[in-house]
């Protein structure tokens, strides 16, 4: 039996039909630019790719075409459940949840905490409910893995009323990925996850590090929103909180405009003046582009700082894991990061690092080093596994 995994973005719908036990993917695809005239749907199955124009189609239209493809493949009756990635579950959800009207209302209540993400998740859930009436559906939250953070890690030093009445605290994100790669790293190291203290670095257009002790998140770099922490593709990462007031006074920008710029016009893009893509930055830096070199250097510097801070949370570090588009593909970033962390006992094996390309992964550290690994993340498989687990518990 197959689980259909849905990841709904603000104008996109990523999906995959996965066997929860093996991770085998039979069908996958991406609907992009939903609501625009250029909206399209890409379907990948059996090594073949199809692209369909949606012409302003919605999540519901994308789901209709996915249903058609499932019917064509004779797999519609084989779908036993649907798992949804939901970015923000607030403080309520520390594990996946079967979707009920009450759970859907709780996801709506978290919209102020994730105004760009949760409305898209709701739209995807509603489209799936209409397309698959009566089929069990599960919400898997990016924040739930971090609900094990101790109070010293999740509290901000702000007025108590903000925390009690408005939920102002650190939540963390990328939890699905951090949980998956921690488990895979334990398997690669041939050690029980319960015995390991790991630092996981999810590096893509969005970036975060996490301290994982015995399979539980005990600290992470993102906070109330995904803006806190490391420098990212278009996000600034940490800045002085006084920046908003200062810019509002001297530039006339509104708080909303400043926040939008910190999310969409900052990071690699702002520092380089060129791109938010690390591959392009590395190529430009090699050609002598000053802004590209600055962006790459600042990224690595802040990343090394973030990794070192996670060591404080763990006390003892048993391994460092790189994952995500940059973490899996950039040997340059990995090498430069390890070069800044010799005090953690990290030493690079240059040949292993060069060989650890996406789809392969593996150890990149020298024999006498603290283990450093590249682990290919698979959030869709993790969502399928957690969906199967929660429904099995409910049935049991």
Beta strands, then each sheet from edge to edge (+ up, - down):
strand 1: 2-8
strand 2: 13-18
strand 3: 25-32
strand 4: 40-45
strand 5: 48-53
strand 6: 79-86
strand 7: 97-98
strand 8: 136-141
strand 9: 197-203
strand 10: 207-213
strand 11: 216-220
strand 12: 319-323
strand 13: 362-363
strand 14: 372-374
sheet 1: 5+ 4- 3+ 2- 1+ 6+ 8+ 7-
sheet 2: 11+ 10- 9+ 12+ 14+ 13-
end
